[in-house]
Amino acid sequence: MVSGHLTWLLPAPPIGGPRTFPARSRPWNSRGKNPQSIFKQWYTEAEAELGRSLPNCVSAGYVPAAELGILFRNAHAFLMPSLYEGFGLPVLEAMSCGCAVITSTGGSLPEIAGNGAQLFAPMDINGMAQAIASLLLNPAELTRWRERARTRAADFSWSKAAEQTVSVYHRTWQRAMAPVKNKDKNKIAQTG
């Protein structure tokens, strides 16, 4: 993905797909592990507990821009277990495609996700698992999070970002010029 972090797409299960999801019978030992490796471990153990494969889980890695929208629109959910993000563009991209998003509270992700994604603490494996399970088991919940994602993504646009950037430059210029204007006013008052 854009950020270069390992991310996961959970493809939509087939019609009549899984109606149960394995519960974790023992706590996770997450000390010293990153969320991505813990998720992979959880997924593998879940398949073993069920005795069958779960719907395909794709570790996407880098995806060309031309394919990204297709993946997001056809995924059951987008999982971004990150310890820190500077902006979180992949989250916004997924939400703009109407993909349900599950992401950590690392860095800027809560601000970007707003109320359009389910959030969990970066090392809260149970929180991550609960968010995934709620989407896999509850179609109404999935629909609700897809709608919330689209609504949140609508708050962002390149033109709005450009307007806000120009506004910052304008205010900065005005502040920088204020001392110069005051000096000019003082000169006029002294000569007048």
ChimeraX attribute file (.defattr): number of C-alpha atoms within 10 A of each C-alpha:
attribute: neighborCount
match mode: 1-to-1
recipient: residues
	/A:1	17
	/A:2	15
	/A:3	14
	/A:4	10
	/A:5	18
	/A:6	17
	/A:7	20
	/A:8	22
	/A:9	22
	/A:10	23
	/A:11	19
	/A:12	15
	/A:13	15
	/A:14	8
	/A:15	6
	/A:16	6
	/A:17	12
	/A:18	12
	/A:19	9
	/A:20	10
	/A:21	17
	/A:22	15
	/A:23	12
	/A:24	13
	/A:25	6
	/A:26	6
	/A:27	8
	/A:28	13
	/A:29	9
	/A:30	13
	/A:31	7
	/A:32	7
	/A:33	10
	/A:34	14
	/A:35	22
	/A:36	21
	/A:37	13
	/A:38	17
	/A:39	17
	/A:40	14
	/A:41	12
	/A:42	18
	/A:43	17
	/A:44	13
	/A:45	14
	/A:46	18
	/A:47	15
	/A:48	13
	/A:49	14
	/A:50	12
	/A:51	9
	/A:52	9
	/A:53	13
	/A:54	17
	/A:55	16
	/A:56	11
	/A:57	17
	/A:58	13
	/A:59	14
	/A:60	14
	/A:61	13
	/A:62	14
	/A:63	13
	/A:64	9
	/A:65	10
	/A:66	8
	/A:67	9
	/A:68	18
	/A:69	18
	/A:70	11
	/A:71	20
	/A:72	24
	/A:73	17
	/A:74	15
	/A:75	22
	/A:76	24
	/A:77	28
	/A:78	25
	/A:79	27
	/A:80	26
	/A:81	29
	/A:82	22
	/A:83	18
	/A:84	15
	/A:85	15
	/A:86	10
	/A:87	15
	/A:88	22
	/A:89	16
	/A:90	22
	/A:91	25
	/A:92	24
	/A:93	18
	/A:94	26
	/A:95	29
	/A:96	22
	/A:97	20
	/A:98	26
	/A:99	30
	/A:100	31
	/A:101	30
	/A:102	24
	/A:103	25
	/A:104	27
	/A:105	21
	/A:106	20
	/A:107	16
	/A:108	14
	/A:109	25
	/A:110	19
	/A:111	11
	/A:112	19
	/A:113	25
	/A:114	14
	/A:115	14
	/A:116	25
	/A:117	27
	/A:118	22
	/A:119	22
	/A:120	21
	/A:121	17
	/A:122	21
	/A:123	22
	/A:124	14
	/A:125	20
	/A:126	16
	/A:127	16
	/A:128	23
	/A:129	19
	/A:130	13
	/A:131	19
	/A:132	21
	/A:133	15
	/A:134	14
	/A:135	22
	/A:136	23
	/A:137	15
	/A:138	11
	/A:139	12
	/A:140	11
	/A:141	14
	/A:142	20
	/A:143	15
	/A:144	13
	/A:145	24
	/A:146	23
	/A:147	17
	/A:148	22
	/A:149	28
	/A:150	19
	/A:151	16
	/A:152	19
	/A:153	22
	/A:154	12
	/A:155	10
	/A:156	13
	/A:157	10
	/A:158	8
	/A:159	9
	/A:160	11
	/A:161	11
	/A:162	11
	/A:163	12
	/A:164	12
	/A:165	11
	/A:166	12
	/A:167	12
	/A:168	12
	/A:169	12
	/A:170	12
	/A:171	11
	/A:172	11
	/A:173	11
	/A:174	12
	/A:175	11
	/A:176	11
	/A:177	11
	/A:178	11
	/A:179	11
	/A:180	11
	/A:181	12
	/A:182	11
	/A:183	11
	/A:184	12
	/A:185	11
	/A:186	12
	/A:187	11
	/A:188	10
	/A:189	9
	/A:190	8
	/A:191	6
	/A:192	6
